[in-house]
Amino acid sequence: MVSSTRQTERRRAMNKSRNGRANKKARVRAGTPAFPVHPEGYSSSAPDAKKAKE
């Protein structure tokens, strides 16, 4: 049998590591979505256009 102190400390450690996990996941999901920087049909004469492969 374990002492109540040891058991309490273990529970506190588990809770501490679990705290904020839902918020972290929500922040990851709500981040900037992936999108094409230069979509097809983008003007190649634009100053920030991709360089042509030689």
N, CA, C, O and CB atoms as a CASP TS submission, in Angstrom:
PFRMAT TS
TARGET T0000
AUTHOR 0000-0000-0000
METHOD Language model
MODEL 1
PARENT N/A
ATOM      1  N   MET     1       0.833  -1.183   0.000  1.00  0.00           N
ATOM      2  CA  MET     1       0.000   0.000   0.000  1.00  0.00           C
ATOM      3  C   MET     1       0.879   1.248   0.000  1.00  0.00           C
ATOM      4  O   MET     1       1.923   1.282   0.652  1.00  0.00           O
ATOM      5  CB  MET     1      -0.948  -0.003   1.212  1.00  0.00           C
ATOM      6  N   VAL     2       0.453   2.261  -0.728  1.00  0.00           N
ATOM      7  CA  VAL     2       1.227   3.505  -0.786  1.00  0.00           C
ATOM      8  C   VAL     2       0.729   4.495   0.251  1.00  0.00           C
ATOM      9  O   VAL     2      -0.424   4.443   0.678  1.00  0.00           O
ATOM     10  CB  VAL     2       1.152   4.127  -2.188  1.00  0.00           C
ATOM     11  N   SER     3       1.609   5.389   0.645  1.00  0.00           N
ATOM     12  CA  SER     3       1.194   6.411   1.605  1.00  0.00           C
ATOM     13  C   SER     3       0.281   7.409   0.901  1.00  0.00           C
ATOM     14  O   SER     3       0.359   7.605  -0.311  1.00  0.00           O
ATOM     15  CB  SER     3       2.428   7.132   2.228  1.00  0.00           C
ATOM     16  N   SER     4      -0.579   8.028   1.690  1.00  0.00           N
ATOM     17  CA  SER     4      -1.512   8.992   1.103  1.00  0.00           C
ATOM     18  C   SER     4      -0.763  10.199   0.537  1.00  0.00           C
ATOM     19  O   SER     4      -1.210  10.796  -0.442  1.00  0.00           O
ATOM     20  CB  SER     4      -2.541   9.451   2.152  1.00  0.00           C
ATOM     21  N   THR     5       0.355  10.559   1.132  1.00  0.00           N
ATOM     22  CA  THR     5       1.151  11.679   0.622  1.00  0.00           C
ATOM     23  C   THR     5       1.683  11.363  -0.770  1.00  0.00           C
ATOM     24  O   THR     5       1.568  12.177  -1.687  1.00  0.00           O
ATOM     25  CB  THR     5       2.317  12.000   1.578  1.00  0.00           C
ATOM     26  N   ARG     6       2.269  10.170  -0.923  1.00  0.00           N
ATOM     27  CA  ARG     6       2.828   9.768  -2.209  1.00  0.00           C
ATOM     28  C   ARG     6       1.736   9.717  -3.273  1.00  0.00           C
ATOM     29  O   ARG     6       1.936  10.159  -4.404  1.00  0.00           O
ATOM     30  CB  ARG     6       3.526   8.402  -2.092  1.00  0.00           C
ATOM     31  N   GLN     7       0.583   9.177  -2.900  1.00  0.00           N
ATOM     32  CA  GLN     7      -0.529   9.065  -3.836  1.00  0.00           C
ATOM     33  C   GLN     7      -1.013  10.454  -4.256  1.00  0.00           C
ATOM     34  O   GLN     7      -1.279  10.702  -5.432  1.00  0.00           O
ATOM     35  CB  GLN     7      -1.684   8.257  -3.210  1.00  0.00           C
ATOM     36  N   THR     8      -1.124  11.359  -3.273  1.00  0.00           N
ATOM     37  CA  THR     8      -1.564  12.721  -3.559  1.00  0.00           C
ATOM     38  C   THR     8      -0.577  13.426  -4.477  1.00  0.00           C
ATOM     39  O   THR     8      -0.974  14.102  -5.427  1.00  0.00           O
ATOM     40  CB  THR     8      -1.738  13.513  -2.260  1.00  0.00           C
ATOM     41  N   GLU     9       0.713  13.267  -4.190  1.00  0.00           N
ATOM     42  CA  GLU     9       1.729  13.909  -5.030  1.00  0.00           C
ATOM     43  C   GLU     9       1.668  13.383  -6.456  1.00  0.00           C
ATOM     44  O   GLU     9       1.823  14.142  -7.413  1.00  0.00           O
ATOM     45  CB  GLU     9       3.130  13.685  -4.448  1.00  0.00           C
ATOM     46  N   ARG    10       1.445  12.099  -6.592  1.00  0.00           N
ATOM     47  CA  ARG    10       1.347  11.511  -7.932  1.00  0.00           C
ATOM     48  C   ARG    10       0.132  12.055  -8.673  1.00  0.00           C
ATOM     49  O   ARG    10       0.224  12.402  -9.851  1.00  0.00           O
ATOM     50  CB  ARG    10       1.270   9.976  -7.846  1.00  0.00           C
ATOM     51  N   ARG    11      -1.009  12.129  -7.984  1.00  0.00           N
ATOM     52  CA  ARG    11      -2.220  12.677  -8.613  1.00  0.00           C
ATOM     53  C   ARG    11      -2.020  14.127  -9.033  1.00  0.00           C
ATOM     54  O   ARG    11      -2.443  14.537 -10.114  1.00  0.00           O
ATOM     55  CB  ARG    11      -3.412  12.574  -7.656  1.00  0.00           C
ATOM     56  N   ARG    12      -1.366  14.903  -8.158  1.00  0.00           N
ATOM     57  CA  ARG    12      -1.120  16.316  -8.487  1.00  0.00           C
ATOM     58  C   ARG    12      -0.228  16.433  -9.721  1.00  0.00           C
ATOM     59  O   ARG    12      -0.463  17.282 -10.581  1.00  0.00           O
ATOM     60  CB  ARG    12      -0.469  17.048  -7.289  1.00  0.00           C
ATOM     61  N   ALA    13       0.775  15.598  -9.806  1.00  0.00           N
ATOM     62  CA  ALA    13       1.674  15.621 -10.962  1.00  0.00           C
ATOM     63  C   ALA    13       0.927  15.266 -12.238  1.00  0.00           C
ATOM     64  O   ALA    13       1.147  15.879 -13.282  1.00  0.00           O
ATOM     65  CB  ALA    13       2.844  14.654 -10.754  1.00  0.00           C
ATOM     66  N   MET    14       0.035  14.267 -12.153  1.00  0.00           N
ATOM     67  CA  MET    14      -0.749  13.877 -13.328  1.00  0.00           C
ATOM     68  C   MET    14      -1.651  15.021 -13.767  1.00  0.00           C
ATOM     69  O   MET    14      -1.741  15.327 -14.956  1.00  0.00           O
ATOM     70  CB  MET    14      -1.589  12.620 -13.031  1.00  0.00           C
ATOM     71  N   ASN    15      -2.319  15.653 -12.806  1.00  0.00           N
ATOM     72  CA  ASN    15      -3.216  16.761 -13.137  1.00  0.00           C
ATOM     73  C   ASN    15      -2.448  17.942 -13.709  1.00  0.00           C
ATOM     74  O   ASN    15      -2.915  18.605 -14.635  1.00  0.00           O
ATOM     75  CB  ASN    15      -3.998  17.199 -11.902  1.00  0.00           C
ATOM     76  N   LYS    16      -1.264  18.203 -13.153  1.00  0.00           N
ATOM     77  CA  LYS    16      -0.456  19.320 -13.622  1.00  0.00           C
ATOM     78  C   LYS    16      -0.066  19.129 -15.084  1.00  0.00           C
ATOM     79  O   LYS    16      -0.095  20.077 -15.869  1.00  0.00           O
ATOM     80  CB  LYS    16       0.797  19.474 -12.755  1.00  0.00           C
ATOM     81  N   SER    17       0.297  17.903 -15.446  1.00  0.00           N
ATOM     82  CA  SER    17       0.698  17.654 -16.828  1.00  0.00           C
ATOM     83  C   SER    17      -0.497  17.690 -17.770  1.00  0.00           C
ATOM     84  O   SER    17      -0.344  17.975 -18.958  1.00  0.00           O
ATOM     85  CB  SER    17       1.407  16.311 -16.938  1.00  0.00           C
ATOM     86  N   ARG    18      -1.682  17.405 -17.248  1.00  0.00           N
ATOM     87  CA  ARG    18      -2.871  17.366 -18.088  1.00  0.00           C
ATOM     88  C   ARG    18      -3.521  18.743 -18.234  1.00  0.00           C
ATOM     89  O   ARG    18      -4.277  18.971 -19.179  1.00  0.00           O
ATOM     90  CB  ARG    18      -3.871  16.383 -17.518  1.00  0.00           C
ATOM     91  N   ASN    19      -3.234  19.662 -17.308  1.00  0.00           N
ATOM     92  CA  ASN    19      -3.848  20.989 -17.334  1.00  0.00           C
ATOM     93  C   ASN    19      -3.494  21.736 -18.618  1.00  0.00           C
ATOM     94  O   ASN    19      -2.337  21.750 -19.037  1.00  0.00           O
ATOM     95  CB  ASN    19      -3.407  21.803 -16.114  1.00  0.00           C
ATOM     96  N   GLY    20      -4.479  22.347 -19.229  1.00  0.00           N
ATOM     97  CA  GLY    20      -4.249  23.161 -20.408  1.00  0.00           C
ATOM     98  C   GLY    20      -4.168  22.383 -21.703  1.00  0.00           C
ATOM     99  O   GLY    20      -4.003  22.979 -22.768  1.00  0.00           O
ATOM    100  N   ARG    21      -4.279  21.070 -21.639  1.00  0.00           N
ATOM    101  CA  ARG    21      -4.142  20.274 -22.858  1.00  0.00           C
ATOM    102  C   ARG    21      -5.243  20.599 -23.868  1.00  0.00           C
ATOM    103  O   ARG    21      -4.976  20.683 -25.067  1.00  0.00           O
ATOM    104  CB  ARG    21      -4.169  18.782 -22.520  1.00  0.00           C
ATOM    105  N   ALA    22      -6.477  20.781 -23.393  1.00  0.00           N
ATOM    106  CA  ALA    22      -7.592  21.100 -24.293  1.00  0.00           C
ATOM    107  C   ALA    22      -7.378  22.462 -24.948  1.00  0.00           C
ATOM    108  O   ALA    22      -7.653  22.640 -26.135  1.00  0.00           O
ATOM    109  CB  ALA    22      -8.934  21.083 -23.525  1.00  0.00           C
ATOM    110  N   ASN    23      -6.884  23.421 -24.163  1.00  0.00           N
ATOM    111  CA  ASN    23      -6.621  24.750 -24.722  1.00  0.00           C
ATOM    112  C   ASN    23      -5.521  24.704 -25.775  1.00  0.00           C
ATOM    113  O   ASN    23      -5.608  25.374 -26.804  1.00  0.00           O
ATOM    114  CB  ASN    23      -6.237  25.726 -23.611  1.00  0.00           C
ATOM    115  N   LYS    24      -4.486  23.912 -25.512  1.00  0.00           N
ATOM    116  CA  LYS    24      -3.393  23.800 -26.464  1.00  0.00           C
ATOM    117  C   LYS    24      -3.891  23.215 -27.780  1.00  0.00           C
ATOM    118  O   LYS    24      -3.547  23.701 -28.857  1.00  0.00           O
ATOM    119  CB  LYS    24      -2.264  22.938 -25.887  1.00  0.00           C
ATOM    120  N   LYS    25      -4.710  22.160 -27.682  1.00  0.00           N
ATOM    121  CA  LYS    25      -5.246  21.543 -28.899  1.00  0.00           C
ATOM    122  C   LYS    25      -6.114  22.528 -29.666  1.00  0.00           C
ATOM    123  O   LYS    25      -6.047  22.591 -30.893  1.00  0.00           O
ATOM    124  CB  LYS    25      -6.055  20.285 -28.555  1.00  0.00           C
ATOM    125  N   ALA    26      -6.935  23.302 -28.945  1.00  0.00           N
ATOM    126  CA  ALA    26      -7.815  24.279 -29.588  1.00  0.00           C
ATOM    127  C   ALA    26      -6.993  25.348 -30.298  1.00  0.00           C
ATOM    128  O   ALA    26      -7.342  25.770 -31.400  1.00  0.00           O
ATOM    129  CB  ALA    26      -8.755  24.929 -28.554  1.00  0.00           C
ATOM    130  N   ARG    27      -5.897  25.791 -29.668  1.00  0.00           N
ATOM    131  CA  ARG    27      -5.052  26.808 -30.301  1.00  0.00           C
ATOM    132  C   ARG    27      -4.409  26.277 -31.565  1.00  0.00           C
ATOM    133  O   ARG    27      -4.276  27.005 -32.549  1.00  0.00           O
ATOM    134  CB  ARG    27      -3.975  27.289 -29.334  1.00  0.00           C
ATOM    135  N   VAL    28      -4.007  25.014 -31.551  1.00  0.00           N
ATOM    136  CA  VAL    28      -3.397  24.418 -32.747  1.00  0.00           C
ATOM    137  C   VAL    28      -4.425  24.343 -33.872  1.00  0.00           C
ATOM    138  O   VAL    28      -4.126  24.672 -35.020  1.00  0.00           O
ATOM    139  CB  VAL    28      -2.833  23.003 -32.434  1.00  0.00           C
ATOM    140  N   ARG    29      -5.637  23.910 -33.533  1.00  0.00           N
ATOM    141  CA  ARG    29      -6.689  23.777 -34.552  1.00  0.00           C
ATOM    142  C   ARG    29      -7.139  25.122 -35.097  1.00  0.00           C
ATOM    143  O   ARG    29      -7.547  25.208 -36.255  1.00  0.00           O
ATOM    144  CB  ARG    29      -7.883  23.042 -33.976  1.00  0.00           C
ATOM    145  N   ALA    30      -7.074  26.180 -34.281  1.00  0.00           N
ATOM    146  CA  ALA    30      -7.550  27.491 -34.703  1.00  0.00           C
ATOM    147  C   ALA    30      -6.444  28.340 -35.324  1.00  0.00           C
ATOM    148  O   ALA    30      -6.651  29.525 -35.582  1.00  0.00           O
ATOM    149  CB  ALA    30      -8.153  28.222 -33.527  1.00  0.00           C
ATOM    150  N   GLY    31      -5.285  27.756 -35.565  1.00  0.00           N
ATOM    151  CA  GLY    31      -4.167  28.511 -36.120  1.00  0.00           C
ATOM    152  C   GLY    31      -4.392  28.885 -37.572  1.00  0.00           C
ATOM    153  O   GLY    31      -5.459  28.638 -38.134  1.00  0.00           O
ATOM    154  N   THR    32      -3.395  29.471 -38.159  1.00  0.00           N
ATOM    155  CA  THR    32      -3.470  29.893 -39.553  1.00  0.00           C
ATOM    156  C   THR    32      -3.589  28.659 -40.453  1.00  0.00           C
ATOM    157  O   THR    32      -2.759  27.754 -40.366  1.00  0.00           O
ATOM    158  CB  THR    32      -2.224  30.742 -39.942  1.00  0.00           C
ATOM    159  N   PRO    33      -4.604  28.613 -41.308  1.00  0.00           N
ATOM    160  CA  PRO    33      -4.744  27.461 -42.198  1.00  0.00           C
ATOM    161  C   PRO    33      -3.679  27.474 -43.298  1.00  0.00           C
ATOM    162  O   PRO    33      -3.150  28.525 -43.659  1.00  0.00           O
ATOM    163  CB  PRO    33      -6.143  27.442 -42.824  1.00  0.00           C
ATOM    164  N   ALA    34      -3.386  26.309 -43.807  1.00  0.00           N
ATOM    165  CA  ALA    34      -2.433  26.212 -44.909  1.00  0.00           C
ATOM    166  C   ALA    34      -3.100  26.719 -46.176  1.00  0.00           C
ATOM    167  O   ALA    34      -4.229  26.333 -46.476  1.00  0.00           O
ATOM    168  CB  ALA    34      -1.929  24.752 -45.093  1.00  0.00           C
ATOM    169  N   PHE    35      -2.434  27.558 -46.907  1.00  0.00           N
ATOM    170  CA  PHE    35      -2.987  28.073 -48.154  1.00  0.00           C
ATOM    171  C   PHE    35      -1.842  28.322 -49.119  1.00  0.00           C
ATOM    172  O   PHE    35      -0.711  28.554 -48.692  1.00  0.00           O
ATOM    173  CB  PHE    35      -3.812  29.374 -47.917  1.00  0.00           C
ATOM    174  N   PRO    36      -2.121  28.276 -50.412  1.00  0.00           N
ATOM    175  CA  PRO    36      -1.056  28.501 -51.381  1.00  0.00           C
ATOM    176  C   PRO    36      -0.632  29.963 -51.390  1.00  0.00           C
ATOM    177  O   PRO    36      -1.476  30.858 -51.437  1.00  0.00           O
ATOM    178  CB  PRO    36      -1.505  28.072 -52.779  1.00  0.00           C
ATOM    179  N   VAL    37       0.665  30.204 -51.345  1.00  0.00           N
ATOM    180  CA  VAL    37       1.158  31.572 -51.351  1.00  0.00           C
ATOM    181  C   VAL    37       1.017  32.160 -52.751  1.00  0.00           C
ATOM    182  O   VAL    37       0.601  33.308 -52.906  1.00  0.00           O
ATOM    183  CB  VAL    37       2.630  31.629 -50.879  1.00  0.00           C
ATOM    184  N   HIS    38       1.359  31.384 -53.757  1.00  0.00           N
ATOM    185  CA  HIS    38       1.223  31.827 -55.139  1.00  0.00           C
ATOM    186  C   HIS    38       0.304  30.847 -55.870  1.00  0.00           C
ATOM    187  O   HIS    38       0.790  29.876 -56.451  1.00  0.00           O
ATOM    188  CB  HIS    38       2.622  31.927 -55.844  1.00  0.00           C
ATOM    189  N   PRO    39      -1.003  31.077 -55.855  1.00  0.00           N
ATOM    190  CA  PRO    39      -1.916  30.150 -56.519  1.00  0.00           C
ATOM    191  C   PRO    39      -1.722  30.159 -58.035  1.00  0.00           C
ATOM    192  O   PRO    39      -1.097  31.058 -58.597  1.00  0.00           O
ATOM    193  CB  PRO    39      -3.361  30.501 -56.176  1.00  0.00           C
ATOM    194  N   GLU    40      -2.269  29.149 -58.666  1.00  0.00           N
ATOM    195  CA  GLU    40      -2.179  29.059 -60.130  1.00  0.00           C
ATOM    196  C   GLU    40      -2.827  30.294 -60.755  1.00  0.00           C
ATOM    197  O   GLU    40      -3.849  30.777 -60.267  1.00  0.00           O
ATOM    198  CB  GLU    40      -2.865  27.754 -60.654  1.00  0.00           C
ATOM    199  N   GLY    41      -2.243  30.794 -61.812  1.00  0.00           N
ATOM    200  CA  GLY    41      -2.778  31.975 -62.472  1.00  0.00           C
ATOM    201  C   GLY    41      -2.240  33.267 -61.883  1.00  0.00           C
ATOM    202  O   GLY    41      -2.645  34.354 -62.295  1.00  0.00           O
ATOM    203  N   TYR    42      -1.330  33.156 -60.923  1.00  0.00           N
ATOM    204  CA  TYR    42      -0.744  34.351 -60.307  1.00  0.00           C
ATOM    205  C   TYR    42       0.189  35.006 -61.328  1.00  0.00           C
ATOM    206  O   TYR    42       0.915  34.315 -62.043  1.00  0.00           O
ATOM    207  CB  TYR    42       0.031  33.993 -58.980  1.00  0.00           C
ATOM    208  N   SER    43       0.165  36.319 -61.392  1.00  0.00           N
ATOM    209  CA  SER    43       0.959  37.053 -62.377  1.00  0.00           C
ATOM    210  C   SER    43       2.453  36.811 -62.155  1.00  0.00           C
ATOM    211  O   SER    43       2.969  37.027 -61.058  1.00  0.00           O
ATOM    212  CB  SER    43       0.646  38.561 -62.305  1.00  0.00           C
ATOM    213  N   SER    44       3.138  36.364 -63.201  1.00  0.00           N
ATOM    214  CA  SER    44       4.569  36.099 -63.077  1.00  0.00           C
ATOM    215  C   SER    44       5.372  37.385 -63.127  1.00  0.00           C
ATOM    216  O   SER    44       6.573  37.375 -62.854  1.00  0.00           O
ATOM    217  CB  SER    44       5.032  35.153 -64.175  1.00  0.00           C
ATOM    218  N   SER    45       4.728  38.493 -63.472  1.00  0.00           N
ATOM    219  CA  SER    45       5.434  39.770 -63.504  1.00  0.00           C
ATOM    220  C   SER    45       5.297  40.531 -62.187  1.00  0.00           C
ATOM    221  O   SER    45       5.844  41.623 -62.034  1.00  0.00           O
ATOM    222  CB  SER    45       4.915  40.622 -64.648  1.00  0.00           C
ATOM    223  N   ALA    46       4.571  39.953 -61.248  1.00  0.00           N
ATOM    224  CA  ALA    46       4.418  40.598 -59.944  1.00  0.00           C
ATOM    225  C   ALA    46       5.774  40.606 -59.231  1.00  0.00           C
ATOM    226  O   ALA    46       6.575  39.688 -59.412  1.00  0.00           O
ATOM    227  CB  ALA    46       3.335  39.867 -59.078  1.00  0.00           C
ATOM    228  N   PRO    47       6.035  41.642 -58.417  1.00  0.00           N
ATOM    229  CA  PRO    47       7.347  41.728 -57.768  1.00  0.00           C
ATOM    230  C   PRO    47       7.644  40.576 -56.811  1.00  0.00           C
ATOM    231  O   PRO    47       8.811  40.242 -56.607  1.00  0.00           O
ATOM    232  CB  PRO    47       7.448  43.020 -57.021  1.00  0.00           C
ATOM    233  N   ASP    48       6.630  39.968 -56.225  1.00  0.00           N
ATOM    234  CA  ASP    48       6.891  38.879 -55.286  1.00  0.00           C
ATOM    235  C   ASP    48       6.598  37.508 -55.892  1.00  0.00           C
ATOM    236  O   ASP    48       6.404  36.536 -55.161  1.00  0.00           O
ATOM    237  CB  ASP    48       6.063  39.070 -54.030  1.00  0.00           C
ATOM    238  N   ALA    49       6.565  37.424 -57.213  1.00  0.00           N
ATOM    239  CA  ALA    49       6.266  36.153 -57.874  1.00  0.00           C
ATOM    240  C   ALA    49       7.429  35.179 -57.728  1.00  0.00           C
ATOM    241  O   ALA    49       8.573  35.579 -57.512  1.00  0.00           O
ATOM    242  CB  ALA    49       5.949  36.380 -59.359  1.00  0.00           C
ATOM    243  N   LYS    50       7.110  33.887 -57.853  1.00  0.00           N
ATOM    244  CA  LYS    50       8.162  32.859 -57.801  1.00  0.00           C
ATOM    245  C   LYS    50       9.106  33.048 -58.988  1.00  0.00           C
ATOM    246  O   LYS    50       8.684  33.463 -60.068  1.00  0.00           O
ATOM    247  CB  LYS    50       7.543  31.417 -57.812  1.00  0.00           C
ATOM    248  N   LYS    51      10.372  32.744 -58.779  1.00  0.00           N
ATOM    249  CA  LYS    51      11.345  32.816 -59.858  1.00  0.00           C
ATOM    250  C   LYS    51      11.175  31.604 -60.768  1.00  0.00           C
ATOM    251  O   LYS    51      10.882  30.507 -60.292  1.00  0.00           O
ATOM    252  CB  LYS    51      12.790  32.890 -59.300  1.00  0.00           C
ATOM    253  N   ALA    52      11.355  31.793 -62.058  1.00  0.00           N
ATOM    254  CA  ALA    52      11.211  30.703 -63.014  1.00  0.00           C
ATOM    255  C   ALA    52      12.391  29.743 -62.864  1.00  0.00           C
ATOM    256  O   ALA    52      13.535  30.167 -62.697  1.00  0.00           O
ATOM    257  CB  ALA    52      11.123  31.248 -64.468  1.00  0.00           C
ATOM    258  N   LYS    53      12.092  28.435 -62.928  1.00  0.00           N
ATOM    259  CA  LYS    53      13.162  27.443 -62.852  1.00  0.00           C
ATOM    260  C   LYS    53      13.933  27.440 -64.171  1.00  0.00           C
ATOM    261  O   LYS    53      13.343  27.444 -65.252  1.00  0.00           O
ATOM    262  CB  LYS    53      12.592  26.025 -62.539  1.00  0.00           C
ATOM    263  N   GLU    54      15.245  27.433 -64.061  1.00  0.00           N
ATOM    264  CA  GLU    54      16.066  27.479 -65.279  1.00  0.00           C
ATOM    265  C   GLU    54      16.600  26.110 -65.634  1.00  0.00           C
ATOM    266  O   GLU    54      17.310  25.962 -66.629  1.00  0.00           O
ATOM    267  CB  GLU    54      17.226  28.456 -65.110  1.00  0.00           C
TER
END
